[in-house]
Amino acid sequence: MPSLSETSELGQAMLEYALIILLIAIVLIVGLSMIPPPVGNVFSAIANTLSGL
């Protein structure tokens, strides 16, 4: 059975990974929302093609 400090460290590590993933998601959302419309249309066409599969 893991000790209390090992459990605490595991929880802390999981929280740090979750925060990193959240930060990356926010950066991607903001970055993709700033893409000019012609490039955005390419992403939309790809998404529409994939959804039709």
N, C-alpha and C positions, 0 to 999 in steps of 0.2 A: 504494500500500500504506500503511495507516495506521501512524503511528509508535507506539512502545511506550507513550507517555503517553496517546495517544488510545485505544488498546486498553484500557489500565488504567482510564481514565475511563469507557469504555463498560461494562466489567465492573462497575465500582462502581455505576453508575447502574442497571444491571439488577438487581444485588443489592438496592439500596435499594427498587426497585419490588417485588421479590419479598417483601421484609420487610413493606412496607406492605400488600400483598395478604394476607399471612399474618396480620398484626395485625387487619385488617378481618374476615377469616374467623373468627378466634378470638372477636372481639367479637360477631359475629352468632350464632355457636354458643352462646355463654354467654347472650346476650340472649334468644334463642329458647327456651333451656331454662328460663328464668325466667318465661316467659309463663304466666299462669294457664290451667288446663285448658280452660275454655270457648273461649278464643281459640285455644288449641292445636288444639282440635277443628275449628275453622274451617280452619286450615292443613291439617290431615289430610284434611278433606273435599275441599279444592281439589286436593291431591296425588292423592287417589284418583280424582277426576274426570279429571284430566289423564292419569293412567296408563291409564285406560280408553279413551282416544282412539285 
